[in-house]
Amino acid sequence: MISEDFLHYVWQFGLFNRTYLSTINSRDVLQILVVGVPNRDAGPDFYHAKIKTSHEILAGNIEIHVRSSDWQKHKHHLDAAYDNVVLHVVYEYDKPTLRSDGTIVPVLELKNRIFPHVIEKSNYLLQKKTTWIPCEQQIGSINKISIDGWLSRLLVERLEHKLANINECLTEQKGSWDDTFYIFLARNFGFKINGLPFEMLAKSLSQVLLAKHKQTPLQIEALIFGQAGFLEGTFKDEYHHLLQQEYQFLQQKYELKPLNISIWKFMRTRPQNFPTIRLAQFATLVNQSNHLFSKIISTENVQEIRKLFTKIKSTHYWQNHYRFDSDTPTFSNKTLGKNAIDNILINTIALFLFAYGKHMGSEIYMDRAIELLENIPAEKNAIITQFNALGIKYHSAFYSQALLQLKNNYCDPKKCLTCGIGSIIIQKK
Ligand code: SF4
């Protein structure tokens, strides 16, 4: 099966026999001088191409279809945006191509010209029914420098994809990087399972309000647990009761509406990740850090950024509790574990350094984001383990993040034709 995407790829990389080229309708000699720039938006497929016929050089656009009759099917013959097409590239010619003014567009037929190994290898990748990725037989034999280069591009692509969410929140927060960062950081504290409740909590409890109570850690915990919905009802523990009293006073003062406790998930979560523990740690972070975002962007040594999180430990009550009113026989500081800190450094800190650098047009912050990722060990998850098993092994989060981008955005939707690794496999004879 020849697809339009495949023909784009063949045209872009010139993967066809170019000797004695001629246009099919006028039988004119044809030379391709410039293939053009791919256009991902509406309009012709390639801009700024240049071709030479026996009597002239033509500069303009290229349109690509499986059959020449697709031109009419897509109503390009009625659309003046296609009048500047200088060449219609098709797999099979079955109908003349006409512009909206009735003039004929030269057509190049690629059938019998595409290199056989290109068809064979792309079919192999695109049609392979596999349990994991289509190129699992070949990827291990690809030159490491080529894979490194492709993954570096994917890492930047991944960070840029995530910028859209930051920009949306930044607009919502009226351009405040501090508040946007606070919301993303809170979301990250909930990790996958309680990310949304944490985000709702941060949006319902402004930093300005919290800052007013920083002198009194009990009030910060009362505001956080009260807003999260954990301070309603009657309690056994004195501490729980104390928080409730503080919250009731502050709730009235600031007219706060608590979230519903049912949004928090404890199921399938290890006790150290219970939302109660994460909320207690978040309360400590709020207490211990003033202007955290400014601190992060002004910290030049990336190891210093890690230290901001290693010192977070929960308050005394939580040392022998995972939930309210239910103590445990053993005491522990309930600090943020190494994996949790790495997760925050990857998903919030590096991302914000990159986003802020991009926003300010400053490579210093973007480079710091990259340096941070290079200094964090590769994540351990099912995708990275599978790549390791195929011989693709890396030690830093810089590459593990890029591998996640590769798997989710290229391998799963079978975008092998736009993948740097796919390109090497397909073009290799
Ligand atoms: S997208 Fe790239 S890495 Fe993934 S299966 Fe295709 S060729 Fe391989």
Residues whose N, C-alpha, C, O or C-beta is under 5 A from the ligand:
A	BS01	SF4	I133 P134 C135 Y410 C411 K415 C416 C419 I421 G422
